[in-house]
Amino acid sequence: MTIWYFIDLAGTSVFAISGALSALSKKIYHDLVALFFVGFLTAVGGGTVRDVIMGAYPIAWIRDPAYLIVILLSVLVAVAGRTWWRGAFRRPLVFFDTIGLGLFTILGMQKALHAGVNDWAAIVLGIITALFGGVIRDTFVNDLPLILDRQLYVTPCLTGALLYQLNASLGLDPTLNVIVSAGLITLFRLMAIRKDWTLPRIEN
């Protein structure tokens, strides 16, 4: 086991909580089984799509039961602490989604690079890893996917991915590179929400 494995599990946990909180906020999912599957699809959706594209089998959560255990425990934490989350964070769903966005973009890139894909494909696959779980989550709870939201969503992922590649080419310590690049994505996304940053719209 390496630090990357535990970071991957941490990202899985964060996205599982995000999925469960999203379902709970809609007040349409009342049982734990439904909440588990929304959390599960949010947590593994992007990584599964990435691995299918790369032909990386068996997929991580199929090979390693720790992923399913972490997802279940995370959903239970989300349910048990749902009142606390609302008190501690004004918008807990956005908080957890943003942390997951940063972690999964960079971890997805790492897995793609280790599989031997080219640098540009790794960036795309990292973004897919970060985004697709959220797209599945939002579709299940009948929300507009955040990828289509007016605030910047893909752009922070792309910026952090490019920084990761630049730092890697400069020989930055890999662990520090993950922290810096994922941190940039998280900070950029939070600032985009707070300051209402957008890119110019393309009108029909």
Legacy VTK file of the C-alpha trace (Angstrom):
# vtk DataFile Version 3.0
C-alpha trace
ASCII
DATASET POLYDATA
POINTS 204 float
0.000 0.000 0.000
1.237 3.485 -0.906
0.211 7.010 -0.034
-1.475 7.225 -3.450
-3.738 4.317 -2.542
-4.907 6.070 0.621
-5.353 9.370 -1.215
-7.452 7.520 -3.790
-9.603 6.075 -1.010
-9.919 9.545 0.504
-11.127 10.939 -2.816
-13.568 8.048 -3.114
-14.908 8.856 0.348
-15.316 12.545 -0.439
-17.279 11.869 -3.630
-19.433 9.223 -1.891
-20.367 11.808 0.756
-21.067 14.304 -2.016
-23.423 11.858 -3.733
-25.264 10.956 -0.542
-25.680 14.596 0.506
-26.959 15.484 -2.949
-29.584 12.749 -2.775
-30.543 13.724 0.775
-30.968 17.362 -0.240
-33.641 16.362 -2.737
-35.686 14.535 -0.083
-36.568 11.867 -2.635
-34.170 9.145 -1.507
-35.376 7.875 1.852
-33.620 4.535 2.267
-29.994 3.660 2.832
-29.765 1.334 -0.179
-30.735 4.117 -2.603
-28.348 6.544 -0.913
-25.555 3.985 -1.114
-25.994 3.550 -4.855
-26.035 7.293 -5.518
-22.879 7.640 -3.422
-21.338 4.605 -5.132
-22.000 5.882 -8.652
-20.670 9.324 -7.735
-17.503 7.860 -6.217
-16.562 5.329 -8.909
-18.282 6.655 -12.032
-15.412 8.748 -13.359
-12.685 6.225 -12.553
-14.690 3.421 -14.136
-15.159 5.386 -17.363
-11.433 6.178 -17.410
-10.422 2.544 -16.899
-12.842 1.319 -19.564
-11.387 3.821 -22.048
-7.849 2.670 -21.208
-8.791 -1.020 -21.104
-7.429 -1.211 -17.537
-8.977 -4.364 -16.106
-10.003 -5.412 -13.556
-11.384 -2.033 -12.512
-10.155 -0.951 -9.075
-13.406 -1.263 -7.123
-14.036 -4.720 -8.600
-10.552 -5.905 -7.664
-10.338 -4.317 -4.214
-13.295 -4.501 -1.760
-11.847 -1.624 0.259
-13.470 0.824 -2.164
-16.974 -0.505 -1.493
-16.335 -0.541 2.252
-15.134 3.069 2.183
-18.165 4.114 0.133
-20.591 2.432 2.527
-18.931 3.969 5.585
-18.875 7.387 3.903
-22.580 7.221 3.075
-23.306 6.266 6.682
-21.232 9.235 7.868
-23.138 11.533 5.497
-26.494 10.271 6.756
-25.571 10.292 10.443
-24.016 13.752 10.235
-26.406 15.372 7.785
-27.524 18.030 10.298
-23.935 18.744 11.351
-22.793 19.118 7.735
-25.414 21.787 7.153
-24.302 23.624 10.279
-20.560 23.326 9.704
-20.595 24.215 6.007
-23.048 26.537 4.370
-22.959 24.472 1.211
-21.541 21.047 2.137
-22.273 19.484 -1.266
-20.142 22.094 -3.026
-17.391 21.689 -0.412
-17.077 17.916 -0.857
-17.552 18.035 -4.619
-14.733 20.586 -4.935
-12.281 18.571 -2.849
-13.118 15.450 -4.868
-12.658 17.402 -8.071
-9.081 18.318 -7.194
-8.062 14.895 -5.909
-9.583 12.851 -8.714
-8.272 15.051 -11.535
-4.685 14.522 -10.420
-5.052 10.878 -9.343
-6.785 10.079 -12.629
-3.909 11.674 -14.499
-1.383 9.677 -12.502
-3.100 6.382 -13.268
-3.290 7.250 -16.948
0.395 8.222 -17.087
1.407 5.021 -15.298
-0.578 3.096 -17.924
1.613 4.657 -20.614
-0.755 7.114 -22.305
0.592 10.367 -23.716
0.590 13.542 -21.618
-2.374 15.191 -23.356
-4.503 12.065 -23.155
-3.636 11.826 -19.456
-5.002 15.323 -18.914
-8.279 14.401 -20.643
-8.556 11.158 -18.686
-7.855 12.977 -15.417
-10.676 15.413 -16.117
-12.990 12.537 -17.042
-12.122 10.868 -13.728
-13.091 14.009 -11.833
-16.229 14.950 -13.749
-18.175 11.865 -14.712
-19.128 10.768 -11.204
-20.665 14.183 -10.614
-22.490 14.062 -13.956
-24.003 10.704 -12.982
-24.926 12.055 -9.519
-26.617 15.163 -10.881
-28.499 13.148 -13.486
-29.817 10.757 -10.830
-31.107 13.575 -8.615
-32.510 15.508 -11.577
-30.106 18.462 -11.351
-28.351 20.303 -14.143
-24.870 18.700 -14.227
-22.309 21.080 -12.751
-20.254 20.708 -15.923
-22.972 22.821 -17.591
-23.188 25.320 -14.736
-22.270 28.922 -15.501
-19.416 28.943 -12.980
-16.060 27.503 -13.942
-15.925 23.734 -13.447
-13.800 22.152 -16.160
-11.379 25.083 -16.323
-9.982 24.586 -12.780
-9.404 20.892 -13.576
-7.566 21.756 -16.783
-5.463 24.408 -15.020
-4.446 22.027 -12.234
-3.690 19.239 -14.703
-1.414 21.513 -16.735
0.352 22.635 -13.557
0.884 18.992 -12.578
2.516 18.257 -15.942
4.696 21.354 -15.690
5.820 20.532 -12.156
6.548 16.919 -13.145
8.728 18.110 -16.029
10.634 20.318 -13.560
11.248 17.353 -11.261
9.047 18.447 -8.355
8.541 15.821 -5.663
5.511 13.713 -6.739
3.686 13.965 -3.405
4.172 17.720 -3.243
3.064 17.971 -6.870
-0.226 16.227 -6.063
-0.847 18.528 -3.091
-0.033 21.702 -5.038
-1.958 20.765 -8.196
-5.041 19.363 -6.448
-4.971 22.349 -4.099
-4.959 24.744 -7.042
-8.005 23.033 -8.557
-9.880 23.188 -5.252
-8.976 26.834 -4.581
-9.694 27.893 -8.187
-13.133 26.225 -8.113
-14.051 27.728 -4.724
-12.964 31.187 -5.868
-14.939 30.807 -9.107
-18.059 30.080 -7.057
-17.428 32.875 -4.572
-16.528 35.509 -7.173
-18.948 34.212 -9.827
-16.174 33.846 -12.405
-17.327 32.709 -15.834
-15.956 32.323 -19.319
-17.551 34.289 -22.190
-20.746 32.631 -23.394
-21.109 31.509 -26.999
-24.489 32.716 -28.176
-26.569 30.907 -30.795
LINES 1 205
204 0 1 2 3 4 5 6 7 8 9 10 11 12 13 14 15 16 17 18 19 20 21 22 23 24 25 26 27 28 29 30 31 32 33 34 35 36 37 38 39 40 41 42 43 44 45 46 47 48 49 50 51 52 53 54 55 56 57 58 59 60 61 62 63 64 65 66 67 68 69 70 71 72 73 74 75 76 77 78 79 80 81 82 83 84 85 86 87 88 89 90 91 92 93 94 95 96 97 98 99 100 101 102 103 104 105 106 107 108 109 110 111 112 113 114 115 116 117 118 119 120 121 122 123 124 125 126 127 128 129 130 131 132 133 134 135 136 137 138 139 140 141 142 143 144 145 146 147 148 149 150 151 152 153 154 155 156 157 158 159 160 161 162 163 164 165 166 167 168 169 170 171 172 173 174 175 176 177 178 179 180 181 182 183 184 185 186 187 188 189 190 191 192 193 194 195 196 197 198 199 200 201 202 203
